Amino acid sequence: MRKVALQDVPANARRGGDVRVLLSPMTVGATSGFMGAAALGPADLIREHYHPYSEEFLYVVSGSVLLTLDGAETLEIGPGEAVMVPRNTRHRLENRGDVPAFAVFHNSPLAPRPDLGHVDTAPPAENVPDPQVGGPHASA
């Protein structure tokens, strides 16, 4: 077993916010999914995307986020609340509040390859690196 701290993994701001994948095939040798955390400051958002192979489980720890599904349906998620985003559902997160929001997410099952796991439907931020979060299994 391996413990992974938030500061141990690189932030991914390419899709907005500060997204960090903590437990994954690359970091701990996970075989069934991956787990991470997202921090969104006031007015921050995570751009629209979908997962063709995975369901996404989202739990808001603090603050609140507005989840938009398929460009139309919205759902406000506050602290202590969770939601499951079905496979192939376009979604985005936005912090419309005036305090930071912090959420934990888990996606499962894994896509056959990391590059197939996440499909952007909105352009990512320019000149922001996209750190590798999938990749081969971690060695013990």
C-alpha positions as CSV (number, residue, x, y, z in Angstrom):
1,M,0.0,0.0,0.0
2,R,1.1,3.5,-0.7
3,K,-0.2,6.8,0.8
4,V,-0.4,9.7,-1.5
5,A,-0.8,13.3,-0.3
6,L,-2.4,16.1,-2.3
7,Q,0.9,18.0,-2.6
8,D,2.6,14.8,-3.9
9,V,0.8,15.0,-7.3
10,P,0.9,17.7,-9.9
11,A,-2.0,20.0,-10.3
12,N,-3.8,19.9,-13.6
13,A,-5.4,23.3,-14.4
14,R,-5.8,22.6,-18.2
15,R,-9.5,22.1,-17.9
16,G,-9.9,24.7,-15.1
17,G,-9.6,24.7,-11.4
18,D,-6.9,22.7,-9.6
19,V,-7.5,19.0,-10.3
20,R,-5.2,16.4,-8.8
21,V,-5.4,12.6,-9.4
22,L,-4.2,11.0,-6.2
23,L,-4.9,7.2,-6.6
24,S,-4.5,5.9,-10.1
25,P,-2.8,3.1,-12.1
26,M,0.3,5.4,-12.2
27,T,0.5,6.3,-8.5
28,V,-0.6,3.2,-6.7
29,G,-1.3,0.5,-9.3
30,A,-5.1,0.8,-9.2
31,T,-6.9,-1.5,-11.5
32,S,-10.5,-0.5,-11.2
33,G,-10.7,3.3,-11.1
34,F,-9.0,6.5,-10.0
35,M,-9.6,9.0,-7.3
36,G,-8.7,12.6,-6.9
37,A,-9.6,16.1,-5.6
38,A,-10.6,19.3,-7.2
39,A,-10.3,22.8,-5.8
40,L,-12.3,25.6,-7.4
41,G,-11.9,29.3,-6.4
42,P,-14.8,31.7,-6.8
43,A,-15.7,32.0,-10.5
44,D,-13.5,29.0,-11.4
45,L,-14.9,26.2,-13.5
46,I,-13.9,22.8,-14.8
47,R,-14.7,22.8,-18.6
48,E,-17.2,20.5,-20.1
49,H,-16.1,16.9,-20.8
50,Y,-17.3,13.3,-20.6
51,H,-16.0,9.9,-19.7
52,P,-16.9,7.2,-22.3
53,Y,-15.9,4.3,-20.1
54,S,-16.5,5.6,-16.5
55,E,-19.1,6.8,-14.1
56,E,-17.9,9.8,-12.0
57,F,-18.7,10.0,-8.3
58,L,-18.4,13.5,-6.9
59,Y,-18.5,14.5,-3.2
60,V,-18.3,18.2,-2.2
61,V,-16.3,18.7,1.0
62,S,-16.6,22.5,1.3
63,G,-18.1,25.3,-0.7
64,S,-20.6,24.5,-3.4
65,V,-20.5,23.8,-7.1
66,L,-23.0,24.0,-9.9
67,L,-23.0,20.8,-12.0
68,T,-24.3,21.2,-15.5
69,L,-25.2,18.0,-17.4
70,D,-25.5,17.7,-21.1
71,G,-25.4,21.5,-21.4
72,A,-28.9,22.0,-19.9
73,E,-29.7,20.3,-16.6
74,T,-28.1,21.9,-13.5
75,L,-27.7,20.7,-10.0
76,E,-26.2,22.7,-7.0
77,I,-24.1,20.4,-4.8
78,G,-23.1,21.6,-1.4
79,P,-20.9,20.4,1.5
80,G,-21.7,16.8,2.5
81,E,-23.6,16.1,-0.8
82,A,-22.6,13.6,-3.5
83,V,-23.8,12.9,-7.0
84,M,-23.0,10.3,-9.7
85,V,-22.5,11.4,-13.3
86,P,-23.4,8.6,-15.6
87,R,-21.0,7.3,-18.3
88,N,-21.1,9.4,-21.5
89,T,-22.8,12.4,-19.9
90,R,-21.3,15.7,-20.7
91,H,-20.7,17.7,-17.5
92,R,-18.9,20.7,-16.1
93,L,-18.5,22.2,-12.7
94,E,-18.6,25.8,-11.7
95,N,-18.1,27.7,-8.4
96,R,-20.6,30.5,-8.5
97,G,-20.1,31.3,-4.8
98,D,-17.7,33.7,-3.1
99,V,-15.8,31.0,-1.1
100,P,-13.5,28.3,-2.5
101,A,-15.0,24.9,-3.2
102,F,-13.3,21.6,-2.6
103,A,-14.5,18.2,-3.9
104,V,-13.4,14.6,-4.1
105,F,-14.1,12.5,-7.2
106,H,-13.7,8.8,-8.2
107,N,-14.1,7.5,-11.7
108,S,-14.7,3.8,-12.4
109,P,-14.2,1.6,-14.3
110,L,-10.9,2.6,-16.0
111,A,-10.8,3.2,-19.7
112,P,-8.7,0.6,-21.7
113,R,-6.1,3.4,-22.2
114,P,-5.6,6.7,-20.3
115,D,-6.1,8.7,-23.5
116,L,-9.6,7.2,-23.9
117,G,-10.8,8.0,-20.4
118,H,-11.6,11.7,-20.8
119,V,-13.1,13.5,-23.8
120,D,-13.0,17.3,-23.8
121,T,-16.0,19.0,-25.4
122,A,-14.8,22.5,-24.6
123,P,-11.3,23.7,-25.5
124,P,-8.7,23.4,-22.7
125,A,-6.8,26.4,-21.4
126,E,-3.9,27.4,-23.7
127,N,-0.3,27.2,-22.6
128,V,-1.1,25.0,-19.5
129,P,0.7,21.7,-19.4
130,D,-1.4,18.5,-19.2
131,P,0.4,16.3,-16.6
132,Q,0.2,12.6,-17.1
133,V,-2.3,11.1,-14.7
134,G,-2.9,7.6,-16.1
135,G,-0.2,5.6,-17.6
136,P,1.2,2.2,-16.8
137,H,0.7,0.5,-13.4
138,A,2.9,1.7,-10.6
139,S,5.5,-0.8,-9.4
140,A,5.2,-2.0,-5.8
